[in-house]
Amino acid sequence: MNIRIYLGSSALIVSLILMCSASSRCQTPSVAQGHEFGTLFDGFQLVLVDDLPAKAPIQQLDSSTLRNTYLSERSLTPGRVYIFRKTTKRSDEDLALNSLPGRLVKIGAQVLKAPKSSKDLIYPLIGGPLFVIQFEKDGHQGTMFNQVRTSSQPSEHWEELIFAYR
């Protein structure tokens, strides 16, 4: 009797595995997207995810005007903007010239524009973002740049990485 129960439950498990492998519902693309997200943003902390404003120029986005609508989202979704804070000691120069373009290629994106040398970087004393990287992935356009944000408090500033994906 124990053998019948064992064989019956084994057959049920095998049939469930076969059904799941044939069904798209059991395959979770979010795992692959989560892996891409983790690969791309290693060394950054996700602070905010919101809908990408339709009319605002991407490089003039102000994170203080955005809502934190999709914070738990860990996938690249067209029409969204993601704000990160750097948690690594990696230099902006290394991130812009090597790391971020390499990570984009690793997740299957085509880098359209990225700094080629330190001469292509914009420094905070001039204002504006330190670097801009443009790419395309799965037929969607994306822009990634960092900027320094300042507070009304003296000497209080931080750096944000802004990732906009259309």
N, C-alpha and C positions, 0 to 999 in steps of 0.2 A: 504494500500500500504506500509506503514512503517513497518507493521508486516512482510510482505513478504521479504523486504530488510533485516530486523533484522534476520529472520529465515534463509534466504539464506546465510548471512555472518556468522552466528553461525554455520551452517552446514559446511561451507567452513573451518572455524577454527578447528572444531572438526575433520574433515577429514584430515587436515594437521597435527594435533597432532597425530592422529592414524598412518598416513603414516610415520612420523618421528620416532615414537616409534618402528615401525617395521623395519625401515631402519637403517643400521649400519652407514650411512653417517651422520645422525643427532645426533648420540651419539658420544661425543667427548672424546676419551680416554686421550687426552692431559689435560683435566681438572683433571682427577685422577692422571696423571703423574705430573702435576703442583702441586697438593696437596702433593704428595710424596716428590717432590723436596723441597717444602717449609718446610715440616715436618723435613726432614733430615738436611737441611742447615739453620735452624733458628739460628740467631746469627752470620751469616757469610754473607759477601758481595761477590757476584760473580764478579771476575775480568777478567777471561779469559776462553774461551772454544775453544778447537782445536782438531784436529784428534790426536789420540794417536800414537806416533811414534812406528812403528812395531818392530824395533830392539833394542831400548834403554831399559835397565832395568828400571822398573817403579820407583824404589826408587832413581834412579840417574837422573830423569827428571830435566831439567833446564828450569824454566818458562820463562826465558829471551830469549830462543830460539824458543818459541812457538808463533804462530800467534793467533790473536783473531778472529777466523773464524766464530764462532757460538755464540757470546755473548748473543743474545736474547733468546737462547734456554733454556728452563726451564723444561727439561725432561731428564731422564737418558737414554742416547743413547749409546749402545755398540760401542766401537771403538773410544771413545772420552775421553779427559782428561779435568777436570774442576779445576780451580785455584780459591781459595777463600781467603779473609782476614777476620780475626775474628773481629766482631764488639761488642762482649759481654765481660763482665768482668769474665766470667766463667773460672775457672782454667783449664789448659791442663789436669791435673790429673782427674778432674771430667769429662771432655769431653771424655777422653780415656777410663776411667773405667766404666762410667755409661751412659752418655748422648748419645754419638754416637752409641755404640753397641745397646742400647735400641731403638734408632730411626731406626736403620737398621731393627731390628726385627719388629718394628711397621709397616714398609712399606713392610714387607713380605720377607725380605732377611734372609739368614742363615749366622750367624757370624761363620767363620771358625777359625779365630785367632784374639785375642784381648788381651791387657794387663789385667792381673788379679789383680795386685797390683802395688803400686808405684815402687816396685823393678823392674818391667818390663819396666819402662820408661827409655828412653835414654835422658840424659840431655845435653843442648847445649854446655857446656864446653867440653864435649867429642866429640861433632860433630854428624852430622847425624840427622835423624828425632827424635822427642820427643816420638812419638808412631806410631805404624803400626797396622792397622786393616784390615783383609782380610775377604771377604764375597762372597757369591754367591746369585744371584737373577735372576730368570727366565732363568736359564741355563747359565748365564754369570758370569764371575769372576770379582771381583773388589778389589781394594786396596785403602785405605785411609790413609794418613799420613800427619804429619805436619813437617815443617822445618823452620829454621830461615834463612832469607836472609839478607845479609849485603851489604852495598853500599861502594863505595870508600870514601865517606864522613865519617869522624870519628864519632863514636857512632850512626850512622844511620843504624838501622836494623828493620826488620818487620818479622812477622810470616805468613806463608802461609799454608793453608790446601789444599793438593793435592788429588784429587779424580780421579782415573783412572778406567775405566770400559771397559772390553774386552767382 
